[in-house]
Amino acid sequence: MSNGRPNSVNNTGPLRRQLAGLGVRAAGAPLPCFGERLARLFDLSDTVALDAANVASRDGYFGADGKAAERLRAELEKLRQSQRDAIEASVTAERIGTRNGLPAPEAGPSPAEPPDFEPYRRFYQSKQRQMAAAVPPLRLKARGALTDHGPALARLARIDAVLDNTLTGYARKGFGAVPGVLEKRFLALWPDRQHSLLSDAPGDDPQDWMTEGAWLHRFCQEMKSLLLAELDARLEPVQGLLMALESAHNHPQGPQ
């Protein structure tokens, strides 16, 4: 990834829009179409597994539960809200310096050098681990609901399982790159502290850096926005499975 403004961020997910807002875009030549990019992530064994998952089968017992989609929607929204609440709470002033809160501001090795970014990297990664642990069980439950509904949705559940297994490493690598982007942003905002000193605004004491509008407060708000956007990105597969289930419930005579 490299710094620079993309030509457009329309029709993109919230995480990509947040990264674009920080001046981040994909480096190198223009990317191929989505299908080609996706195909590059599959080796032979993945392709065989995907082909097997795509074979329709009417074997087994299917007992569509009319309340399954409603329950799954409630669980999804509960998970989303609990994760959002945890992220929001972790960046409040009351939590600074606590186990689950932001690191306490500390000066760098000298007045001219920025503070250490590593505590903020660890903070962000801890939130990522919490999301990574919370989302997969709900995705598995969503696949189970689809499998119980009928052959068509059971096939979709099998395909999702293959995609989940194949793309886990790719997703981990992608999400794992975000703290590096934040580090560049952290260092880019540091000179703002020098500007505030020249204008006689608060900024000499590390505790002043977290006042509203100061460079570190701004960075932490941007970090929070990225965490919320990443949460939405991690929940998108569950949202997609739920939409398929809701569509099947609303149109029970659709193709199976």
Residue pairs with C-beta under 8 A, 6 or more apart in sequence:
1 19
1 24
1 25
1 26
1 27
1 177
1 180
1 181
2 24
2 25
2 27
3 23
3 24
3 184
4 23
4 24
4 25
5 20
5 23
5 25
6 20
6 25
9 16
9 17
9 20
9 21
12 20
13 229
13 232
13 233
13 236
14 228
14 229
14 232
14 233
15 226
15 229
15 230
15 232
15 233
17 229
18 222
18 225
18 226
18 229
19 178
19 181
19 226
22 181
22 185
22 222
24 181
31 37
41 166
41 167
41 170
42 50
42 166
46 162
46 165
46 166
49 162
49 165
49 166
50 159
50 162
50 163
50 166
52 158
53 155
53 158
53 159
53 161
53 162
54 155
54 158
54 159
55 155
56 151
56 152
56 155
57 151
57 154
57 155
58 151
60 154
62 148
62 149
62 150
62 151
62 154
63 148
64 148
64 149
64 150
64 248
64 249
64 252
65 145
65 148
65 149
66 249
68 145
68 148
68 149
68 245
68 249
69 145
69 242
69 245
69 246
69 249
72 138
72 141
72 142
72 145
72 242
72 245
73 242
73 246
75 138
75 141
76 138
76 235
76 238
76 239
76 242
79 134
79 135
79 138
79 235
80 231
80 235
83 130
83 131
83 134
83 231
84 228
84 231
86 100
86 127
86 130
87 127
87 224
87 227
87 228
87 231
88 224
89 95
89 100
90 100
90 101
90 102
90 123
90 127
91 101
91 102
91 220
91 221
91 223
91 224
92 101
93 210
94 101
95 101
95 102
96 102
96 103
96 104
96 105
96 210
97 103
97 104
100 126
102 120
102 123
102 220
103 119
103 120
103 122
103 123
105 115
105 206
105 207
105 209
105 210
105 216
106 115
106 116
106 119
106 206
107 115
107 206
108 114
108 115
108 116
114 186
114 187
114 190
115 206
117 182
117 183
117 186
117 187
120 182
120 183
120 186
120 219
120 223
121 179
121 182
121 183
123 223
124 178
124 179
124 182
124 223
124 226
124 227
125 179
127 227
128 175
128 176
128 178
128 230
131 230
131 231
131 234
132 172
132 175
132 234
135 234
135 235
135 238
138 238
139 160
139 164
139 237
139 238
139 241
142 238
142 241
142 242
142 245
143 157
143 160
143 161
143 241
144 157
145 241
145 245
146 153
146 154
146 156
146 157
146 160
146 241
146 244
146 245
147 153
147 154
147 157
147 158
148 154
149 245
149 248
150 248
150 256
151 256
152 248
152 254
152 255
152 256
153 244
153 245
153 248
156 241
156 244
157 241
160 237
160 241
163 237
164 237
175 230
175 234
178 226
178 230
182 219
182 222
182 223
182 226
185 219
185 222
186 219
189 215
189 216
189 218
189 219
190 215
192 214
192 215
192 218
193 203
193 209
193 214
193 215
193 216
196 202
196 203
196 214
196 215
197 203
197 204
202 208
202 211
202 214
203 209
203 214
203 215
208 214
209 215
209 216
209 217
210 216
210 217
210 220
211 217
247 254
248 254
